Amino acid sequence: MNMPLNTSANISDPVAQARYNMIEQQIRPWNVLDADVLELLTQVHRENFVPAAYRSMAFMDIEIPLLGTDAEEAVRLGHSMLQPRVEARILQDMQIKPTDRVLEIGAGSGYMAALLASRAERVVSLEINPALASMAHDNLRNAGVANADVRQADGARDPIPDGPFDVIVLSGSVVDVPPHLLALLRDGGRLGAIVGSEPVMRFTLVRRTGDRFETTSPWDTIAPRLVHFPEPSGFTF
């Protein structure tokens, strides 16, 4: 039986109450039932990875802007945190093991890297935006996360010398699964990405076995684009 983490009657801290409500009202109903994942969400404090101007929104079911004050512009440019339920579902579905080496594309504020690092051996997180790379680095350092390395790099175009990886996570959306990232997967490795174009995107999980890649798309969502990955040409015939 999947029991709640706690009862709201036992929570006197308003922040802890808001975190509890996020887990019980947003995340658990979205089929995130892994007890270890749910417990991790109470230990890695999301509010510490949110800009001060938006800290009161840390547990809301929204994409939180990370740079500037224009929320719509930040989301359009991909300068935002994914919704908490999306982050948690990705973490659950990737089935991170303690021996896994993980690559993340799109560090953002560093929150997803912190979650991944709490379950993996090592995380390399690439962030193309210098301000976000600095933010993620500082947030991870302040949280005491020592096994996650944030690098300013373009995950779509720059060489990635650290492979192969057991797990690759794209913290944003792409039109198609990037072949150059599939090539970085170790035998038995998994890649997770939100694939498609609005209004239809699906979380896509790819498992590598030798030279074969098995793909499943278990759930739908919408997420901001990762920049510089190929887009449709726009031509119609």
NUTI-172693 format. One line per field, with one value per residue (C-alpha): residue in three letters; residue number from 1; x, y, z. Coordinates in steps of 0.2 Angstrom, whole numbers. Example, Ala and Ser with C-alpha at 12.3 -4.5 7.8 and 13.67 -1.06 7.14 Angstrom:
2
r = [ALA|SER] $
k = [1|2] $
x = [62|68] $
y = [-22|-5] $
z = [39|36] $
This chain:
237
r = [MET|ASN|MET|PRO|LEU|ASN|THR|SER|ALA|ASN|ILE|SER|ASP|PRO|VAL|ALA|GLN|ALA|ARG|TYR|ASN|MET|ILE|GLU|GLN|GLN|ILE|ARG|PRO|TRP|ASN|VAL|LEU|ASP|ALA|ASP|VAL|LEU|GLU|LEU|LEU|THR|GLN|VAL|HIS|ARG|GLU|ASN|PHE|VAL|PRO|ALA|ALA|TYR|ARG|SER|MET|ALA|PHE|MET|ASP|ILE|GLU|ILE|PRO|LEU|LEU|GLY|THR|ASP|ALA|GLU|GLU|ALA|VAL|ARG|LEU|GLY|HIS|SER|MET|LEU|GLN|PRO|ARG|VAL|GLU|ALA|ARG|ILE|LEU|GLN|ASP|MET|GLN|ILE|LYS|PRO|THR|ASP|ARG|VAL|LEU|GLU|ILE|GLY|ALA|GLY|SER|GLY|TYR|MET|ALA|ALA|LEU|LEU|ALA|SER|ARG|ALA|GLU|ARG|VAL|VAL|SER|LEU|GLU|ILE|ASN|PRO|ALA|LEU|ALA|SER|MET|ALA|HIS|ASP|ASN|LEU|ARG|ASN|ALA|GLY|VAL|ALA|ASN|ALA|ASP|VAL|ARG|GLN|ALA|ASP|GLY|ALA|ARG|ASP|PRO|ILE|PRO|ASP|GLY|PRO|PHE|ASP|VAL|ILE|VAL|LEU|SER|GLY|SER|VAL|VAL|ASP|VAL|PRO|PRO|HIS|LEU|LEU|ALA|LEU|LEU|ARG|ASP|GLY|GLY|ARG|LEU|GLY|ALA|ILE|VAL|GLY|SER|GLU|PRO|VAL|MET|ARG|PHE|THR|LEU|VAL|ARG|ARG|THR|GLY|ASP|ARG|PHE|GLU|THR|THR|SER|PRO|TRP|ASP|THR|ILE|ALA|PRO|ARG|LEU|VAL|HIS|PHE|PRO|GLU|PRO|SER|GLY|PHE|THR|PHE] $
k = [1|2|3|4|5|6|7|8|9|10|11|12|13|14|15|16|17|18|19|20|21|22|23|24|25|26|27|28|29|30|31|32|33|34|35|36|37|38|39|40|41|42|43|44|45|46|47|48|49|50|51|52|53|54|55|56|57|58|59|60|61|62|63|64|65|66|67|68|69|70|71|72|73|74|75|76|77|78|79|80|81|82|83|84|85|86|87|88|89|90|91|92|93|94|95|96|97|98|99|100|101|102|103|104|105|106|107|108|109|110|111|112|113|114|115|116|117|118|119|120|121|122|123|124|125|126|127|128|129|130|131|132|133|134|135|136|137|138|139|140|141|142|143|144|145|146|147|148|149|150|151|152|153|154|155|156|157|158|159|160|161|162|163|164|165|166|167|168|169|170|171|172|173|174|175|176|177|178|179|180|181|182|183|184|185|186|187|188|189|190|191|192|193|194|195|196|197|198|199|200|201|202|203|204|205|206|207|208|209|210|211|212|213|214|215|216|217|218|219|220|221|222|223|224|225|226|227|228|229|230|231|232|233|234|235|236|237] $
x = [0|6|4|6|23|15|-1|-4|-9|9|17|18|32|23|37|36|17|18|31|19|5|15|20|3|-8|3|16|8|-8|3|8|24|23|41|43|62|58|45|56|70|58|57|76|81|73|66|64|83|85|72|76|72|58|49|53|34|30|43|30|17|12|20|36|46|56|75|81|73|55|45|38|32|48|58|48|49|68|69|75|63|61|50|35|38|27|37|54|48|40|57|67|56|55|74|77|94|106|120|133|126|135|123|123|110|107|100|105|94|94|103|88|86|105|103|90|99|115|106|104|118|137|141|131|138|126|128|120|122|117|132|121|111|127|133|117|116|134|131|115|123|138|126|116|132|130|148|145|137|148|140|148|144|142|130|123|117|134|149|159|155|171|164|155|149|134|122|109|105|92|86|78|68|60|67|58|67|79|96|107|123|117|111|129|135|124|133|126|111|109|94|90|74|68|52|49|38|30|16|2|8|24|28|41|51|62|76|85|101|105|120|117|98|87|70|59|43|33|23|16|12|17|23|40|51|63|81|91|101|93|86|68|56|60|42|40|24|20] $
y = [0|17|28|47|53|61|69|87|88|84|98|115|123|132|127|109|110|117|104|90|97|97|79|73|84|86|72|57|58|59|41|45|31|26|28|33|46|54|54|62|76|80|80|90|107|114|131|133|131|145|163|174|183|167|157|158|149|135|121|127|117|129|132|145|158|158|174|191|195|191|174|171|176|166|150|154|155|139|149|140|125|111|108|98|83|82|82|69|58|59|54|39|33|34|21|29|16|21|16|26|40|53|66|80|93|109|112|127|131|114|106|91|88|88|75|64|66|60|43|42|40|55|69|80|94|105|122|134|150|157|165|149|138|150|149|130|128|139|131|114|120|128|112|102|91|86|73|85|95|109|115|129|120|117|100|101|106|105|89|79|69|61|46|33|37|25|38|54|66|81|94|102|97|92|88|71|61|67|53|60|58|40|36|41|28|13|-4|-5|14|24|41|51|66|76|74|82|99|109|104|86|81|64|59|46|33|25|9|3|-15|-18|-9|-9|5|1|16|19|35|32|49|66|83|100|108|123|119|116|127|123|106|103|110|106|117|124|120|111|103] $
z = [0|-5|11|12|18|33|39|37|55|60|50|58|47|32|20|25|23|6|1|8|-2|-18|-16|-11|-22|-38|-39|-31|-42|-57|-54|-45|-32|-29|-10|-12|-25|-14|1|-9|-13|5|7|-8|-5|-21|-13|-12|-31|-35|-38|-23|-32|-35|-19|-14|-30|-27|-24|-37|-53|-64|-74|-63|-72|-69|-77|-77|-72|-88|-85|-102|-110|-98|-103|-121|-120|-110|-94|-82|-71|-76|-66|-50|-56|-72|-63|-51|-65|-75|-60|-56|-74|-77|-62|-57|-49|-36|-49|-64|-72|-78|-91|-90|-104|-97|-79|-76|-58|-54|-45|-57|-56|-37|-38|-50|-40|-24|-33|-45|-43|-54|-64|-78|-81|-97|-97|-112|-103|-93|-80|-77|-77|-63|-54|-55|-49|-34|-29|-29|-19|-6|-5|-2|-18|-22|-36|-49|-61|-70|-86|-98|-114|-129|-127|-145|-153|-142|-140|-124|-119|-103|-110|-111|-99|-90|-90|-101|-96|-107|-95|-109|-125|-143|-159|-160|-150|-154|-162|-155|-138|-141|-146|-129|-120|-112|-116|-105|-103|-104|-112|-107|-117|-119|-138|-151|-154|-146|-143|-143|-134|-125|-113|-123|-114|-125|-119|-127|-129|-140|-156|-153|-146|-139|-137|-126|-124|-108|-104|-112|-106|-113|-109|-115|-129|-127|-139|-155|-157|-174|-178|-192|-208|-208|-226|-232|-248] $
